[in-house]
Amino acid sequence: MISPHPRLASLTITLALAATVASEACNVPVFRYALERWQPDAYRLVVLHRGALAPPDAARIAALREESLAGSGHCNLEVTETDLTAEKSSHHRELWERQNQKDDALPWAVLLGPLHRDQPVTVWAGPLAEVDPARLLDSPARKELVRRLASGDSAVWLLVTSGKRKPDNQAAKMIAEKTKMLQEEMQLPPGIGEPGSELYSEIPLKIKFSTLKIARDDPAERVFVDMLIAGQPSLKEEKGPLAFVAFGRARVLGGVGGEDLNEDVIVEASAMLCGPCSCQMKEMNPGYDLLARAQWDALVTGELAGPHEMPELKGFSEFAAAAANPPATAPAPTAGPPAAPMTNLADLATQPRGPEPRGTLLPAVATVVAAALVLLLAASALILRRKKP
């Protein structure tokens, strides 16, 4: 058998690889791709104590664990309970030292968010007795955010008001007017529904923006506001209104405040979210996930009409009725590495983007090998035919 020419083999493999990459191009807009395919990163609630827990405290932990990924899975939450007396690792002891509290404050709860790639960020901390799941795990604004995203909103602008009427009204008016104009002028990418750009949900696909106001001093939204700002530490000292744009499964692209809250930022963020999802790996995209109570898979596939069909979340006064011991469940799934958040939405235009992989590696390699073998065999047969007398 005569081997094909090396250049022919090289060209064959190159063409096969190009065909594979082209076949995996995705024109689904970013906001819809995130809603259908990206699972939210998990937050972690660490409960620190010394010695045996009192029954009411054990009941609180059991109720929180029931809402976590190891329980009903209503929240993207993992619950860890650690006895510092028996703890061998220094990790949790160092976490307790950073709280600057005396031992009589134990048991103590710390909510850690996956907001930075290098280390978890403390979103909330306090005595376990003060943990109210109705405010820690959920809030009216988060319920409304889930409802809008699950109904098909492309993006929801979360406007954290400052309490100063004039700047708050100016920010709300600017966001409303600019997003309305963009909603009328922007178009969805072509090719949606073709191979590689399939939709997995019956939720109407449209470009729609909305604004959700959140008062910074609202006690019911304290954890939610702290969560938003924890992902954007540069905004912590900003006294004016803040704007965060949320999409997908309650994922925040970034936040902005002060002079950076302008029309150009709104246009840039909207264009990115409504453009084709060229970088399909979640970890390669900017942003961070929020802690929200929602059964996203069911909402996206249409098995639930809305998030409010879940059982009502128990409040602090109902903890006493919870089981004293945690239910026996499988370990919570480990969340993937969180994406590095942007410091500010104004940095969107200059934010470095990671490589743009197209799907998983194994199917691509298999396709390349199969295509290369077929073309090599065809080329060899053609050469052999020409060599015959």
Contacts in CASP RR format, 6 or more apart in sequence:
PFRMAT RR
TARGET T0000
AUTHOR 0000-0000-0000
METHOD contacts of the structure
MODEL  1
MISPHPRLASLTITLALAATVASEACNVPVFRYALERWQPDAYRLVVLHR
GALAPPDAARIAALREESLAGSGHCNLEVTETDLTAEKSSHHRELWERQN
QKDDALPWAVLLGPLHRDQPVTVWAGPLAEVDPARLLDSPARKELVRRLA
SGDSAVWLLVTSGKRKPDNQAAKMIAEKTKMLQEEMQLPPGIGEPGSELY
SEIPLKIKFSTLKIARDDPAERVFVDMLIAGQPSLKEEKGPLAFVAFGRA
RVLGGVGGEDLNEDVIVEASAMLCGPCSCQMKEMNPGYDLLARAQWDALV
TGELAGPHEMPELKGFSEFAAAAANPPATAPAPTAGPPAAPMTNLADLAT
QPRGPEPRGTLLPAVATVVAAALVLLLAASALILRRKKP
1 380 0 8 1.000
1 384 0 8 1.000
2 380 0 8 1.000
2 383 0 8 1.000
2 384 0 8 1.000
2 387 0 8 1.000
3 380 0 8 1.000
4 12 0 8 1.000
4 376 0 8 1.000
4 379 0 8 1.000
4 380 0 8 1.000
4 383 0 8 1.000
5 383 0 8 1.000
8 379 0 8 1.000
9 376 0 8 1.000
9 379 0 8 1.000
12 372 0 8 1.000
12 375 0 8 1.000
12 376 0 8 1.000
12 379 0 8 1.000
13 368 0 8 1.000
13 372 0 8 1.000
15 375 0 8 1.000
16 367 0 8 1.000
16 368 0 8 1.000
16 371 0 8 1.000
16 372 0 8 1.000
16 375 0 8 1.000
17 368 0 8 1.000
19 371 0 8 1.000
20 364 0 8 1.000
20 367 0 8 1.000
20 368 0 8 1.000
20 371 0 8 1.000
21 358 0 8 1.000
21 364 0 8 1.000
23 195 0 8 1.000
23 196 0 8 1.000
23 367 0 8 1.000
24 196 0 8 1.000
24 358 0 8 1.000
24 359 0 8 1.000
24 364 0 8 1.000
25 196 0 8 1.000
25 197 0 8 1.000
25 358 0 8 1.000
26 33 0 8 1.000
26 196 0 8 1.000
26 197 0 8 1.000
26 276 0 8 1.000
26 277 0 8 1.000
26 278 0 8 1.000
26 280 0 8 1.000
26 358 0 8 1.000
27 189 0 8 1.000
27 190 0 8 1.000
27 191 0 8 1.000
27 192 0 8 1.000
27 194 0 8 1.000
27 197 0 8 1.000
27 276 0 8 1.000
27 277 0 8 1.000
28 36 0 8 1.000
28 189 0 8 1.000
28 192 0 8 1.000
28 193 0 8 1.000
28 197 0 8 1.000
28 198 0 8 1.000
28 199 0 8 1.000
28 276 0 8 1.000
28 277 0 8 1.000
29 154 0 8 1.000
29 188 0 8 1.000
29 189 0 8 1.000
29 192 0 8 1.000
29 205 0 8 1.000
29 273 0 8 1.000
29 274 0 8 1.000
29 275 0 8 1.000
29 276 0 8 1.000
29 277 0 8 1.000
30 247 0 8 1.000
30 272 0 8 1.000
30 273 0 8 1.000
30 274 0 8 1.000
30 275 0 8 1.000
30 276 0 8 1.000
30 277 0 8 1.000
30 285 0 8 1.000
31 154 0 8 1.000
31 155 0 8 1.000
31 247 0 8 1.000
31 248 0 8 1.000
31 273 0 8 1.000
31 274 0 8 1.000
32 154 0 8 1.000
32 199 0 8 1.000
32 205 0 8 1.000
32 248 0 8 1.000
33 277 0 8 1.000
33 280 0 8 1.000
34 247 0 8 1.000
34 248 0 8 1.000
34 249 0 8 1.000
34 251 0 8 1.000
34 277 0 8 1.000
34 282 0 8 1.000
35 149 0 8 1.000
35 152 0 8 1.000
35 201 0 8 1.000
35 203 0 8 1.000
35 247 0 8 1.000
35 248 0 8 1.000
35 249 0 8 1.000
35 300 0 8 1.000
36 199 0 8 1.000
36 200 0 8 1.000
36 201 0 8 1.000
36 300 0 8 1.000
37 200 0 8 1.000
37 280 0 8 1.000
38 248 0 8 1.000
38 249 0 8 1.000
38 251 0 8 1.000
38 282 0 8 1.000
39 76 0 8 1.000
39 249 0 8 1.000
39 296 0 8 1.000
39 335 0 8 1.000
40 76 0 8 1.000
40 249 0 8 1.000
40 250 0 8 1.000
40 251 0 8 1.000
40 289 0 8 1.000
40 290 0 8 1.000
40 292 0 8 1.000
40 296 0 8 1.000
41 76 0 8 1.000
41 113 0 8 1.000
41 114 0 8 1.000
41 288 0 8 1.000
41 289 0 8 1.000
41 335 0 8 1.000
41 336 0 8 1.000
41 338 0 8 1.000
42 69 0 8 1.000
42 76 0 8 1.000
42 77 0 8 1.000
42 78 0 8 1.000
42 114 0 8 1.000
42 332 0 8 1.000
42 333 0 8 1.000
42 335 0 8 1.000
43 75 0 8 1.000
43 76 0 8 1.000
43 77 0 8 1.000
43 78 0 8 1.000
43 111 0 8 1.000
43 112 0 8 1.000
43 113 0 8 1.000
43 114 0 8 1.000
43 123 0 8 1.000
43 291 0 8 1.000
44 77 0 8 1.000
44 78 0 8 1.000
44 79 0 8 1.000
44 80 0 8 1.000
44 111 0 8 1.000
44 112 0 8 1.000
44 113 0 8 1.000
44 120 0 8 1.000
45 64 0 8 1.000
45 68 0 8 1.000
45 77 0 8 1.000
45 78 0 8 1.000
45 79 0 8 1.000
45 80 0 8 1.000
45 109 0 8 1.000
45 110 0 8 1.000
45 111 0 8 1.000
45 112 0 8 1.000
45 136 0 8 1.000
46 80 0 8 1.000
46 82 0 8 1.000
46 92 0 8 1.000
46 95 0 8 1.000
46 109 0 8 1.000
46 110 0 8 1.000
46 112 0 8 1.000
47 61 0 8 1.000
47 79 0 8 1.000
47 80 0 8 1.000
47 81 0 8 1.000
47 82 0 8 1.000
47 107 0 8 1.000
47 108 0 8 1.000
47 109 0 8 1.000
47 128 0 8 1.000
48 82 0 8 1.000
48 84 0 8 1.000
48 92 0 8 1.000
48 95 0 8 1.000
48 96 0 8 1.000
48 99 0 8 1.000
48 106 0 8 1.000
48 107 0 8 1.000
48 108 0 8 1.000
48 109 0 8 1.000
48 110 0 8 1.000
49 57 0 8 1.000
49 81 0 8 1.000
49 82 0 8 1.000
49 83 0 8 1.000
49 84 0 8 1.000
49 106 0 8 1.000
49 107 0 8 1.000
49 108 0 8 1.000
49 128 0 8 1.000
50 83 0 8 1.000
50 84 0 8 1.000
50 85 0 8 1.000
50 103 0 8 1.000
50 106 0 8 1.000
51 83 0 8 1.000
51 85 0 8 1.000
51 86 0 8 1.000
53 61 0 8 1.000
53 81 0 8 1.000
53 107 0 8 1.000
55 324 0 8 1.000
56 129 0 8 1.000
56 319 0 8 1.000
56 320 0 8 1.000
57 107 0 8 1.000
57 128 0 8 1.000
57 129 0 8 1.000
58 324 0 8 1.000
58 325 0 8 1.000
58 326 0 8 1.000
59 319 0 8 1.000
59 320 0 8 1.000
59 322 0 8 1.000
59 323 0 8 1.000
59 324 0 8 1.000
60 128 0 8 1.000
60 129 0 8 1.000
60 131 0 8 1.000
60 319 0 8 1.000
60 322 0 8 1.000
61 79 0 8 1.000
61 81 0 8 1.000
61 128 0 8 1.000
61 326 0 8 1.000
62 322 0 8 1.000
62 323 0 8 1.000
62 324 0 8 1.000
62 325 0 8 1.000
62 326 0 8 1.000
62 327 0 8 1.000
63 133 0 8 1.000
63 314 0 8 1.000
63 318 0 8 1.000
63 319 0 8 1.000
63 322 0 8 1.000
63 323 0 8 1.000
64 77 0 8 1.000
64 79 0 8 1.000
64 131 0 8 1.000
64 133 0 8 1.000
64 137 0 8 1.000
65 71 0 8 1.000
65 79 0 8 1.000
65 326 0 8 1.000
65 327 0 8 1.000
65 329 0 8 1.000
66 72 0 8 1.000
66 322 0 8 1.000
66 327 0 8 1.000
67 73 0 8 1.000
67 74 0 8 1.000
67 75 0 8 1.000
67 77 0 8 1.000
67 133 0 8 1.000
67 137 0 8 1.000
67 293 0 8 1.000
67 313 0 8 1.000
68 75 0 8 1.000
68 77 0 8 1.000
68 78 0 8 1.000
68 79 0 8 1.000
68 332 0 8 1.000
69 75 0 8 1.000
69 76 0 8 1.000
69 77 0 8 1.000
69 78 0 8 1.000
69 332 0 8 1.000
69 333 0 8 1.000
70 78 0 8 1.000
70 79 0 8 1.000
70 329 0 8 1.000
70 330 0 8 1.000
70 331 0 8 1.000
70 332 0 8 1.000
71 327 0 8 1.000
71 329 0 8 1.000
73 295 0 8 1.000
74 293 0 8 1.000
74 294 0 8 1.000
74 295 0 8 1.000
74 310 0 8 1.000
74 313 0 8 1.000
75 137 0 8 1.000
75 138 0 8 1.000
75 291 0 8 1.000
75 292 0 8 1.000
75 293 0 8 1.000
76 289 0 8 1.000
76 291 0 8 1.000
76 292 0 8 1.000
76 335 0 8 1.000
77 137 0 8 1.000
77 291 0 8 1.000
78 332 0 8 1.000
78 335 0 8 1.000
81 326 0 8 1.000
82 92 0 8 1.000
84 92 0 8 1.000
84 93 0 8 1.000
84 96 0 8 1.000
84 106 0 8 1.000
87 93 0 8 1.000
95 110 0 8 1.000
96 108 0 8 1.000
99 105 0 8 1.000
99 108 0 8 1.000
99 110 0 8 1.000
99 125 0 8 1.000
101 108 0 8 1.000
105 126 0 8 1.000
105 127 0 8 1.000
107 127 0 8 1.000
107 128 0 8 1.000
107 129 0 8 1.000
108 125 0 8 1.000
108 126 0 8 1.000
108 127 0 8 1.000
108 128 0 8 1.000
109 124 0 8 1.000
109 125 0 8 1.000
109 126 0 8 1.000
109 127 0 8 1.000
109 128 0 8 1.000
109 131 0 8 1.000
110 122 0 8 1.000
110 124 0 8 1.000
110 125 0 8 1.000
110 126 0 8 1.000
111 122 0 8 1.000
111 123 0 8 1.000
111 124 0 8 1.000
111 125 0 8 1.000
111 136 0 8 1.000
111 223 0 8 1.000
111 291 0 8 1.000
112 120 0 8 1.000
112 121 0 8 1.000
112 122 0 8 1.000
112 123 0 8 1.000
113 120 0 8 1.000
113 121 0 8 1.000
113 122 0 8 1.000
113 123 0 8 1.000
113 227 0 8 1.000
113 230 0 8 1.000
113 291 0 8 1.000
114 120 0 8 1.000
114 288 0 8 1.000
114 289 0 8 1.000
114 335 0 8 1.000
114 338 0 8 1.000
115 121 0 8 1.000
115 123 0 8 1.000
115 230 0 8 1.000
115 231 0 8 1.000
115 288 0 8 1.000
115 338 0 8 1.000
115 341 0 8 1.000
116 231 0 8 1.000
116 338 0 8 1.000
116 340 0 8 1.000
116 341 0 8 1.000
117 337 0 8 1.000
117 338 0 8 1.000
117 339 0 8 1.000
117 340 0 8 1.000
121 230 0 8 1.000
121 231 0 8 1.000
122 230 0 8 1.000
123 223 0 8 1.000
123 226 0 8 1.000
123 227 0 8 1.000
123 230 0 8 1.000
123 291 0 8 1.000
124 136 0 8 1.000
124 223 0 8 1.000
124 226 0 8 1.000
124 227 0 8 1.000
131 316 0 8 1.000
132 315 0 8 1.000
132 316 0 8 1.000
133 313 0 8 1.000
133 314 0 8 1.000
133 315 0 8 1.000
133 316 0 8 1.000
134 313 0 8 1.000
134 314 0 8 1.000
134 315 0 8 1.000
134 316 0 8 1.000
135 219 0 8 1.000
135 220 0 8 1.000
135 222 0 8 1.000
135 223 0 8 1.000
136 223 0 8 1.000
137 291 0 8 1.000
137 293 0 8 1.000
137 313 0 8 1.000
138 292 0 8 1.000
138 293 0 8 1.000
138 313 0 8 1.000
139 220 0 8 1.000
139 221 0 8 1.000
139 223 0 8 1.000
139 224 0 8 1.000
140 220 0 8 1.000
140 221 0 8 1.000
141 158 0 8 1.000
141 212 0 8 1.000
141 214 0 8 1.000
141 221 0 8 1.000
141 224 0 8 1.000
142 224 0 8 1.000
142 250 0 8 1.000
142 290 0 8 1.000
142 292 0 8 1.000
142 293 0 8 1.000
143 293 0 8 1.000
143 307 0 8 1.000
143 308 0 8 1.000
144 212 0 8 1.000
145 156 0 8 1.000
145 158 0 8 1.000
145 212 0 8 1.000
145 246 0 8 1.000
145 250 0 8 1.000
145 290 0 8 1.000
145 292 0 8 1.000
146 250 0 8 1.000
146 292 0 8 1.000
146 293 0 8 1.000
146 294 0 8 1.000
146 299 0 8 1.000
146 307 0 8 1.000
147 306 0 8 1.000
147 307 0 8 1.000
147 308 0 8 1.000
148 156 0 8 1.000
148 210 0 8 1.000
148 212 0 8 1.000
149 156 0 8 1.000
149 246 0 8 1.000
149 247 0 8 1.000
149 248 0 8 1.000
149 249 0 8 1.000
149 250 0 8 1.000
150 203 0 8 1.000
150 294 0 8 1.000
150 296 0 8 1.000
150 299 0 8 1.000
150 300 0 8 1.000
150 306 0 8 1.000
150 307 0 8 1.000
151 203 0 8 1.000
152 203 0 8 1.000
152 204 0 8 1.000
152 205 0 8 1.000
152 206 0 8 1.000
152 208 0 8 1.000
153 208 0 8 1.000
153 209 0 8 1.000
153 210 0 8 1.000
154 206 0 8 1.000
154 207 0 8 1.000
154 208 0 8 1.000
154 209 0 8 1.000
154 247 0 8 1.000
154 270 0 8 1.000
154 273 0 8 1.000
154 274 0 8 1.000
155 209 0 8 1.000
155 245 0 8 1.000
155 246 0 8 1.000
155 247 0 8 1.000
155 253 0 8 1.000
155 269 0 8 1.000
155 270 0 8 1.000
155 273 0 8 1.000
156 209 0 8 1.000
156 210 0 8 1.000
156 211 0 8 1.000
156 212 0 8 1.000
156 245 0 8 1.000
156 246 0 8 1.000
156 247 0 8 1.000
157 175 0 8 1.000
157 179 0 8 1.000
157 209 0 8 1.000
157 210 0 8 1.000
157 211 0 8 1.000
157 212 0 8 1.000
157 243 0 8 1.000
157 244 0 8 1.000
157 245 0 8 1.000
157 246 0 8 1.000
157 266 0 8 1.000
158 212 0 8 1.000
158 214 0 8 1.000
158 228 0 8 1.000
158 243 0 8 1.000
158 244 0 8 1.000
158 245 0 8 1.000
158 246 0 8 1.000
158 252 0 8 1.000
159 168 0 8 1.000
159 171 0 8 1.000
159 172 0 8 1.000
159 175 0 8 1.000
159 211 0 8 1.000
159 212 0 8 1.000
159 213 0 8 1.000
159 214 0 8 1.000
159 241 0 8 1.000
159 242 0 8 1.000
159 243 0 8 1.000
160 214 0 8 1.000
160 215 0 8 1.000
160 216 0 8 1.000
160 225 0 8 1.000
160 228 0 8 1.000
160 229 0 8 1.000
160 241 0 8 1.000
160 242 0 8 1.000
160 243 0 8 1.000
160 244 0 8 1.000
161 168 0 8 1.000
161 213 0 8 1.000
161 214 0 8 1.000
161 215 0 8 1.000
161 216 0 8 1.000
161 241 0 8 1.000
162 168 0 8 1.000
162 216 0 8 1.000
162 239 0 8 1.000
162 240 0 8 1.000
162 241 0 8 1.000
162 242 0 8 1.000
163 215 0 8 1.000
163 216 0 8 1.000
163 217 0 8 1.000
164 240 0 8 1.000
164 241 0 8 1.000
167 240 0 8 1.000
167 241 0 8 1.000
168 240 0 8 1.000
168 241 0 8 1.000
171 241 0 8 1.000
171 243 0 8 1.000
171 261 0 8 1.000
172 211 0 8 1.000
172 213 0 8 1.000
172 241 0 8 1.000
174 261 0 8 1.000
174 262 0 8 1.000
174 263 0 8 1.000
174 266 0 8 1.000
175 211 0 8 1.000
175 243 0 8 1.000
175 266 0 8 1.000
176 211 0 8 1.000
178 263 0 8 1.000
178 266 0 8 1.000
178 267 0 8 1.000
179 209 0 8 1.000
179 210 0 8 1.000
179 211 0 8 1.000
179 266 0 8 1.000
179 270 0 8 1.000
180 209 0 8 1.000
182 207 0 8 1.000
182 209 0 8 1.000
182 266 0 8 1.000
182 267 0 8 1.000
182 270 0 8 1.000
183 207 0 8 1.000
183 208 0 8 1.000
183 209 0 8 1.000
186 207 0 8 1.000
186 270 0 8 1.000
186 271 0 8 1.000
186 274 0 8 1.000
187 207 0 8 1.000
188 205 0 8 1.000
188 206 0 8 1.000
188 207 0 8 1.000
188 274 0 8 1.000
189 275 0 8 1.000
189 276 0 8 1.000
191 197 0 8 1.000
192 199 0 8 1.000
192 205 0 8 1.000
193 199 0 8 1.000
199 205 0 8 1.000
200 300 0 8 1.000
200 301 0 8 1.000
201 300 0 8 1.000
201 301 0 8 1.000
201 302 0 8 1.000
202 302 0 8 1.000
203 300 0 8 1.000
203 302 0 8 1.000
207 274 0 8 1.000
209 270 0 8 1.000
214 221 0 8 1.000
214 224 0 8 1.000
214 225 0 8 1.000
215 221 0 8 1.000
216 225 0 8 1.000
218 225 0 8 1.000
224 290 0 8 1.000
227 290 0 8 1.000
227 291 0 8 1.000
228 242 0 8 1.000
228 244 0 8 1.000
228 252 0 8 1.000
228 255 0 8 1.000
228 290 0 8 1.000
229 235 0 8 1.000
229 236 0 8 1.000
229 242 0 8 1.000
231 252 0 8 1.000
231 288 0 8 1.000
231 341 0 8 1.000
232 244 0 8 1.000
232 254 0 8 1.000
232 255 0 8 1.000
232 341 0 8 1.000
232 342 0 8 1.000
232 343 0 8 1.000
232 344 0 8 1.000
233 343 0 8 1.000
234 343 0 8 1.000
234 344 0 8 1.000
235 242 0 8 1.000
235 255 0 8 1.000
235 256 0 8 1.000
235 257 0 8 1.000
235 344 0 8 1.000
238 257 0 8 1.000
238 258 0 8 1.000
240 257 0 8 1.000
240 258 0 8 1.000
241 257 0 8 1.000
241 258 0 8 1.000
241 261 0 8 1.000
242 255 0 8 1.000
242 256 0 8 1.000
242 257 0 8 1.000
242 261 0 8 1.000
243 255 0 8 1.000
243 256 0 8 1.000
243 257 0 8 1.000
243 261 0 8 1.000
243 345 0 8 1.000
244 252 0 8 1.000
244 253 0 8 1.000
244 254 0 8 1.000
244 255 0 8 1.000
244 256 0 8 1.000
245 252 0 8 1.000
245 253 0 8 1.000
245 254 0 8 1.000
245 255 0 8 1.000
245 269 0 8 1.000
245 273 0 8 1.000
245 345 0 8 1.000
246 252 0 8 1.000
246 253 0 8 1.000
246 290 0 8 1.000
247 253 0 8 1.000
247 273 0 8 1.000
249 289 0 8 1.000
249 292 0 8 1.000
249 294 0 8 1.000
249 296 0 8 1.000
250 289 0 8 1.000
250 290 0 8 1.000
250 292 0 8 1.000
250 294 0 8 1.000
251 287 0 8 1.000
251 288 0 8 1.000
251 289 0 8 1.000
251 290 0 8 1.000
252 287 0 8 1.000
252 288 0 8 1.000
252 289 0 8 1.000
252 290 0 8 1.000
252 341 0 8 1.000
253 269 0 8 1.000
253 272 0 8 1.000
253 273 0 8 1.000
253 286 0 8 1.000
253 287 0 8 1.000
253 342 0 8 1.000
253 345 0 8 1.000
253 348 0 8 1.000
254 269 0 8 1.000
254 286 0 8 1.000
254 287 0 8 1.000
254 288 0 8 1.000
254 341 0 8 1.000
254 342 0 8 1.000
254 344 0 8 1.000
254 345 0 8 1.000
254 348 0 8 1.000
255 342 0 8 1.000
255 344 0 8 1.000
255 345 0 8 1.000
256 265 0 8 1.000
256 344 0 8 1.000
256 345 0 8 1.000
256 346 0 8 1.000
257 344 0 8 1.000
260 344 0 8 1.000
260 345 0 8 1.000
260 346 0 8 1.000
265 345 0 8 1.000
265 346 0 8 1.000
265 348 0 8 1.000
268 345 0 8 1.000
268 348 0 8 1.000
268 349 0 8 1.000
269 345 0 8 1.000
269 348 0 8 1.000
272 348 0 8 1.000
278 356 0 8 1.000
279 285 0 8 1.000
279 353 0 8 1.000
279 354 0 8 1.000
279 355 0 8 1.000
279 356 0 8 1.000
279 357 0 8 1.000
280 356 0 8 1.000
280 357 0 8 1.000
280 358 0 8 1.000
280 359 0 8 1.000
281 357 0 8 1.000
281 359 0 8 1.000
282 339 0 8 1.000
283 336 0 8 1.000
283 337 0 8 1.000
283 338 0 8 1.000
283 339 0 8 1.000
284 339 0 8 1.000
284 353 0 8 1.000
284 354 0 8 1.000
284 355 0 8 1.000
284 356 0 8 1.000
284 357 0 8 1.000
285 339 0 8 1.000
286 339 0 8 1.000
286 340 0 8 1.000
286 341 0 8 1.000
286 342 0 8 1.000
286 348 0 8 1.000
286 351 0 8 1.000
287 339 0 8 1.000
287 341 0 8 1.000
287 342 0 8 1.000
288 338 0 8 1.000
288 339 0 8 1.000
288 341 0 8 1.000
289 338 0 8 1.000
293 307 0 8 1.000
293 310 0 8 1.000
293 313 0 8 1.000
294 307 0 8 1.000
295 304 0 8 1.000
295 307 0 8 1.000
295 310 0 8 1.000
297 303 0 8 1.000
298 304 0 8 1.000
299 306 0 8 1.000
299 307 0 8 1.000
304 310 0 8 1.000
314 321 0 8 1.000
314 322 0 8 1.000
342 348 0 8 1.000
342 351 0 8 1.000
358 364 0 8 1.000
END
